[in-house]
Amino acid sequence: MKTKKIILILMCLFLLSGCTKTLKDKDNNVVTNTETGQSITENIICKPTNKDVIKIYEKNGVKLSKLPDCENFNPLKNYEGLWTSIFVKPLAWVILKIGNLLNSYGSSIIITCLLIRLILMPVTKKTAMQSELIKKASPELEKLEKKYKGKDSQEDQTRKAQEMMMIYQKYKINPMSGCLLAFIQLPLLFAFLEAINRTPALFENDFLVFQMGTTPWVGIFTEHNYWYILLLIIIITTSFFSFRKTLKDQSGPNAKQMQYTIYFMMAMIAIASLSLPAALGIYWITSSLFTIFQNIYVERKKAK
């Protein structure tokens, strides 16, 4: 019942909100920046500063005069629905403010990600601790599976569910904790993606050797900037080590299925990272590194 309520709330957020719109020309073709190869976002929240980007918008009939400068952007103006007004604009504002202080929007994305993860640490740490409890309960859960193997009647399945809940209560396991983390992480990922795509100050700038609005696919195959290969490798490597604890903790009858699911997710991350802006890759790497160090902390605490 709680899960259904959470899903309903998230669906309402998306249905009542606007999302990134890609700019199209009069022939309905996607407009791209010839310099970086990135698709241009139509519904940006503040003015671009790059002259070539400004020309692209003006050529395609987008009125930039009504938009504020990114430095003066106010997230409380121009309500655009719950999703944009509560998540995307405030997040963009925080990144812009920190970026202006540091004179680096790439560093700002890293710091903003770390601040959010620190705020969420009580929840994420609790989820990590849950996996340790599941490991302790695994022998009893395996016995339960063997006990009811081949017993598919409604009565037997009801008894199995009741006994499983008793084991969960014994070890203080909350089956919903993993779902709660996913419900937190996914909106954050999409909010970062939309904030990056809709804020010119973020997608126009560079960080280290990366143009933040450029995808690795464009960076490698169009610009021939092979540093983007390194970015992909770091994304995949940090993702793997962030999932490593979950892989190690799998046991019992459903262990193989869970492992296949994690490997499938890893493959999807690798494919998706090719077409996502470098700025989001920076966020993902930071978030994965935070998870890795948090898992190390949890394991050391368990060992004491």
C-alpha positions in Angstrom: 0.0 0.0 0.0 2.8 2.4 0.9 4.6 1.6 -2.4 1.5 2.4 -4.4 1.2 5.7 -2.7 4.8 6.6 -3.4 4.4 5.6 -7.1 1.2 7.7 -7.3 2.9 10.8 -5.9 5.8 10.4 -8.3 3.4 9.9 -11.3 1.6 13.1 -10.3 4.9 15.0 -10.1 5.7 14.0 -13.7 2.2 14.5 -15.0 1.9 18.0 -13.6 5.3 19.1 -14.7 7.3 20.2 -17.8 10.5 18.4 -18.9 13.4 19.3 -21.2 12.2 20.2 -24.7 14.7 19.8 -27.6 14.8 22.8 -30.0 13.7 22.0 -33.5 14.0 24.0 -36.7 11.2 24.9 -39.2 11.6 21.5 -40.8 11.1 19.8 -37.4 14.8 18.6 -37.3 16.6 18.6 -34.0 18.9 21.7 -33.7 22.5 20.9 -32.6 25.5 22.9 -31.7 28.0 22.4 -34.5 30.9 23.1 -32.2 30.0 20.6 -29.5 27.5 18.3 -31.3 25.0 18.6 -28.4 21.3 18.9 -29.0 20.1 22.4 -28.0 17.4 22.7 -25.3 14.5 24.9 -26.1 13.0 25.7 -22.7 16.2 26.9 -21.0 15.7 28.7 -17.6 18.3 31.5 -18.1 20.3 33.3 -20.9 23.2 31.7 -22.7 26.4 33.7 -22.9 28.1 31.9 -25.8 27.7 34.0 -29.0 27.3 31.0 -31.3 24.6 29.5 -29.0 22.8 32.8 -28.8 22.7 32.9 -32.7 21.3 29.4 -32.8 18.4 30.4 -30.5 17.7 33.7 -32.3 17.8 31.9 -35.7 15.1 29.5 -34.5 12.8 32.1 -33.0 13.5 31.7 -29.3 13.1 35.0 -27.4 16.0 35.2 -25.0 15.2 38.8 -23.8 12.6 37.5 -21.3 15.0 35.2 -19.6 17.2 36.3 -16.7 21.0 36.0 -16.7 22.1 32.7 -15.2 23.9 34.7 -12.4 20.6 36.4 -11.4 18.4 33.4 -11.8 15.6 33.1 -9.2 14.0 29.7 -8.9 10.8 31.1 -7.3 9.8 33.0 -10.4 7.7 31.5 -13.3 6.0 28.4 -11.8 6.3 25.5 -14.2 4.7 22.6 -12.3 5.7 20.7 -9.2 8.7 18.8 -10.7 10.4 21.8 -12.3 9.6 24.2 -9.5 10.5 22.0 -6.6 13.3 19.9 -7.9 14.9 21.2 -11.1 15.0 25.0 -10.6 16.2 24.9 -7.0 18.9 22.4 -7.9 20.0 24.5 -10.8 20.1 27.6 -8.5 22.3 25.8 -6.0 24.7 24.6 -8.7 24.9 28.1 -10.1 25.5 29.8 -6.8 28.3 27.4 -5.8 29.7 27.6 -9.3 29.9 31.4 -9.2 31.7 31.2 -5.9 34.2 28.7 -7.1 34.3 30.0 -10.7 33.9 26.3 -11.8 30.5 24.7 -12.5 32.1 21.3 -12.8 33.3 21.6 -9.2 29.9 22.9 -8.2 28.2 19.8 -9.5 30.6 17.6 -7.5 30.0 19.7 -4.3 26.2 19.8 -4.8 26.1 16.0 -5.3 28.2 15.5 -2.1 26.0 17.8 -0.1 22.9 16.0 -1.2 24.4 12.6 -0.5 25.5 13.8 3.0 21.9 14.9 3.7 20.6 11.6 2.6 23.3 9.6 4.4 21.0 8.5 7.3 18.7 6.8 4.7 21.4 5.4 2.4 23.5 4.2 5.4 20.5 2.4 6.8 19.9 0.7 3.5 23.5 -0.5 3.4 23.1 -1.9 6.9 20.0 -3.7 5.8 22.1 -5.8 3.4 24.2 -7.0 6.4 21.1 -8.0 8.2 19.8 -9.9 5.2 23.2 -11.8 5.1 22.6 -12.9 8.7 19.1 -14.0 7.9 20.0 -15.9 4.7 20.4 -19.4 6.3 16.8 -19.2 7.8 15.4 -17.8 4.5 17.0 -20.6 2.6 15.5 -23.2 5.0 12.1 -21.5 4.5 12.4 -21.8 0.7 13.3 -25.5 1.0 10.4 -26.0 3.4 7.8 -24.6 0.9 9.4 -25.9 -2.3 6.7 -27.3 -4.6 3.9 -26.1 -2.2 2.0 -23.6 -4.4 -1.4 -23.6 -2.8 -2.7 -20.3 -1.5 -2.7 -21.5 2.1 1.0 -22.6 1.9 2.0 -19.4 0.3 0.2 -17.4 3.0 2.0 -19.3 5.7 5.3 -18.8 3.9 4.8 -15.1 3.7 3.9 -15.0 7.5 7.0 -17.0 8.4 9.2 -14.8 6.2 7.8 -11.7 7.9 8.7 -13.3 11.3 12.3 -13.8 10.1 12.4 -10.1 8.9 11.1 -9.0 12.3 13.6 -11.1 14.1 16.5 -9.6 12.3 14.9 -6.1 12.0 14.9 -6.2 8.2 12.8 -3.6 6.4 12.0 -5.0 2.9 11.0 -1.5 1.7 14.4 0.1 2.5 15.9 -0.8 -0.9 12.9 0.5 -2.8 13.0 3.8 -0.8 16.6 4.4 -1.9 15.7 3.8 -5.5 12.8 6.3 -5.2 15.2 8.9 -3.9 18.0 8.3 -6.3 16.1 8.2 -9.5 14.4 11.6 -9.2 17.8 13.1 -8.2 19.4 11.7 -11.3 16.6 13.1 -13.6 16.7 16.4 -11.7 20.4 16.7 -12.3 20.0 15.8 -16.0 17.3 18.3 -16.5 19.1 21.1 -14.5 22.2 20.5 -16.7 20.2 20.5 -20.0 18.2 23.6 -19.1 20.9 25.8 -17.7 23.2 27.3 -20.4 25.9 28.2 -17.8 26.3 24.5 -17.1 26.2 23.0 -20.6 28.3 25.8 -22.2 31.3 25.5 -19.9 34.3 23.1 -19.7 35.6 21.1 -16.7 39.1 19.8 -16.9 39.3 18.4 -20.5 35.6 17.9 -21.0 32.9 20.2 -22.5 30.1 19.6 -20.0 27.2 19.6 -22.5 28.9 17.2 -24.9 28.1 13.5 -24.7 31.0 10.9 -24.8 29.6 9.6 -28.2 30.0 13.1 -29.8 33.2 13.7 -27.9 34.9 10.5 -29.2 33.4 10.1 -32.7 32.9 13.7 -33.8 35.4 15.8 -31.9 38.0 13.0 -31.7 38.6 13.9 -28.1 39.7 10.6 -26.6 39.6 11.8 -23.0 35.9 10.9 -23.2 36.9 7.3 -23.3 38.6 7.8 -19.9 35.3 9.4 -18.6 33.4 6.3 -19.8 35.9 4.0 -18.1 35.7 5.9 -14.8 31.8 5.9 -14.9 31.7 2.1 -15.5 34.4 1.3 -13.0 33.0 3.4 -10.2 29.5 2.0 -10.9 30.8 -1.5 -10.6 32.5 -0.9 -7.3 29.4 0.9 -6.0 27.4 -2.3 -6.8 30.2 -4.6 -5.5 28.9 -4.8 -2.0 25.4 -5.7 -3.2 26.9 -8.5 -5.4 29.0 -9.9 -2.5 26.0 -9.9 -0.1 23.8 -12.0 -2.4 23.0 -15.4 -1.1 20.1 -17.8 -1.0 17.8 -19.0 -3.8 17.3 -15.6 -5.5 21.0 -14.7 -5.4 21.7 -15.5 -9.1 18.7 -13.7 -10.3 19.7 -10.6 -8.3 23.3 -10.8 -9.7 22.0 -11.0 -13.3 19.8 -7.9 -12.5 22.8 -6.0 -11.3 24.9 -7.0 -14.3 22.1 -5.9 -16.6 22.0 -2.6 -14.8 25.7 -2.2 -15.3 25.3 -2.8 -19.0 22.5 -0.3 -19.2 24.6 2.3 -17.4 27.5 1.8 -19.8 25.2 2.2 -22.9 23.3 5.2 -21.4 26.5 7.0 -20.4 27.5 7.3 -24.1 24.5 9.6 -24.8 24.4 11.6 -21.6 26.2 14.9 -21.2 29.6 14.9 -19.6 28.3 17.0 -16.7 25.9 14.2 -15.7 28.8 11.8 -15.9 30.7 13.9 -13.4 27.6 13.7 -11.1 27.3 10.0 -11.5 31.0 9.4 -10.7 30.8 11.5 -7.6 27.7 9.7 -6.4 29.2 6.3 -7.1 32.4 7.2 -5.2 30.4 8.4 -2.2 28.6 5.0 -2.2 31.9 3.1 -2.4 33.3 5.0 0.7 30.0 4.6 2.5 30.1 0.8 1.9 33.7 0.7 3.2 32.6 2.6 6.3 29.7 0.2 6.9 31.9 -2.9 6.5 34.5 -1.5 8.9 31.8 -0.7 11.4 30.5 -4.3 11.1 34.0 -5.7 11.7 34.4 -3.8 15.0 
